[in-house]
Amino acid sequence: MKVVVLTGPESSGKTFLTERLQQRFGGLVVGEYVRHFIEQECRDTCLADIPTIARGQLAWEDSARAQAPGLLILDTHLLSNILWSQALFGDCPAWLEQALLERHYDLHLLLSPQGVDWHDDGQRCQPQLADRQRFYQDCRDWLQRHARPWTEVDGDWLQREAQVIEQVRRLLG
């Protein structure tokens, strides 16, 4: 099983590109648990919600891993939970990073916020490019610091799609 994660700031194309990868290569997709949580709770999140959200994300991922698909495509993973918790609340439960480091991911596709417009969907909160760029840099710094396999994806929507398809094609051999 090959595991690919799309990561980066909001409005950079994670969900769109996840769908495109599945259309092209098949595999199993794991969505973003926090969206489900917000829809169920009908409120903004708080620091006390972060462990529940993280456990939900891990449960969805573990359920998908148990099915042992040839390709597992993650719309996000705990790195987003960690960085959002720090950005929004100035803190993060310590166990999240260790839980993330204990898991194997074959490739992280790090999506740049530049080159695509921000779209408000009722859950997003970083309309300023500078804020999304900081989030992107925090993702990049974490991936580099922990020597995780990653590649940057940028450009317009067609360029991004071509890049992620090529990266996954190479991964799958």
N, C-alpha and C positions, 0 to 999 in steps of 0.2 A: 504494500500500500504506500502510495506517495501522498504526502500531506502538504498542501499549498495554502498559505495564509495571505489574504489581502489586508493590508494595514495602512494606516495613514489618517489624515484628518477627514472630518466630515466633508461631504460634497466633492470628494475626489474620485468617486466612481467605484467604490468597493462592491456594492450590491449589483450595479450594472455589469461590471466585469466578471463577477462571480457567475452571474446568469449566462454570460457569453461563453465563459470557459465550460460550463456544464453543457451548453448546447453543442459546443465543438467536440469535447472529449468524453462526455458522459460523467460518470462519477456521482458522488453524493455531496450535497451542499449543506453546510451548517450556517444558519442565519445568526443574526445579532440578538442575543437574548434580552439585552436592555430595552430594545424596542417593544418586545413582548411584555416585559415587566411594566413599562410606562403605560402601555395600552390597557393592561389589566388593572393597574392601580389608579389610573386616571389622575396622576399628580406628578410633580417634579420629584426627582430622586434626592436623597440626602446621604450623608456619609454612612449612616446606619444601614442603608440599603446595599452598600457595595458588596459585603459578603454574600448576600442573597443573590445578587446579580451575577457575581463571579461563580458561585456554585451552580447557578442555572446555566451559565455559558459552558462550564466544564461538563455538566450532565448532558447537555445537548451534544457536545463534542464526543464524550465517552460513548454515548449511544450510537453515534455514527461510526466511531472507530470499531465498535463491537461488530458492526455489519461487515467489516473488512472489505470495503470497496477498493478497486484498483486505484482510484483517485478520490481523495477527500479534499474538498475545497471549502475553506473557512472564510466567511465574510468578515470575520474579526476573531480575535482571541484575547486572552487576559491582558496583553499589553495595552489595549485600548482602555480596559477597566482601570488599570493602574494609572495611566496618564490622565484619564478624565477625573479620577478620584483626586489626584494631586492638583490638577488644574482648577477644579470646581470647589474642592473642600480643603486644599492644603495639606492633605493627609491621605494615607492609604494603608489598609491592613497589611502587615508585614508578610503574611503567608502567601499573598498573591504572587509576588515575584518568585518565590521558591517553587510554587506550584507550576508556574510558567516554565521555569528553567528545567524542571523535571520531565517535561514533555518534548517529544521529538517532532520537528517540523522540517520538511525537506527544502522548502523555499518560502521566503517572505517576499511578496511583491509590495514594495513601499511606494504608495501613490502620492505624487507631488500635488499640492494644491494649485500650483501655477498652471495656467493654460485652460482652465475650465471655470465656469461660473459657479458661485454658491447659490444653492436653492433652499429656500425655507420650506420645511415640511412639517413644521409644528413641534419638532423635537430637537432641531439643530439650534446651536447658540453661538456660532462663531462666524458672523457675516464678514468680518474684516479679514482680508488676506493675511495680514501680519500675524493674527492670532492662529490661523490655520498653518501658517509657515512655521511658527514656534512649535506647534503640535507635531508637525512633520519632522522638524529637527530633533525633537525629543524622541520620537520613534527611531530615527536614524541613529542617534547617539546610543540608545539602548541596544539596538541590534549590533552595532559595532562593538560596544563595550563587552557584550556577551558572546561575540564571535558567532552570531547566527547567520545562516545563509540568506542573503537578501539581494535584491536588485531594484533599482529605481525605475519607476514607470512615470512618464510625463507626456506632455503634448496635448493635442486635442483628443476628442473621444475616439476617432478612428485610429490615431496613432497609439493611444493607450491599448485599445483592443488588439492591434497587431503585435504590440510588445508583449502583452501577457500571453497571447496565444503562442508566440515564438518561445517564450521562456518555459511554458508548460510542455510544449512539444519537445524541447531539448531535455527537460527533466524526465519525460516519459520514454525518451530514446526512440 
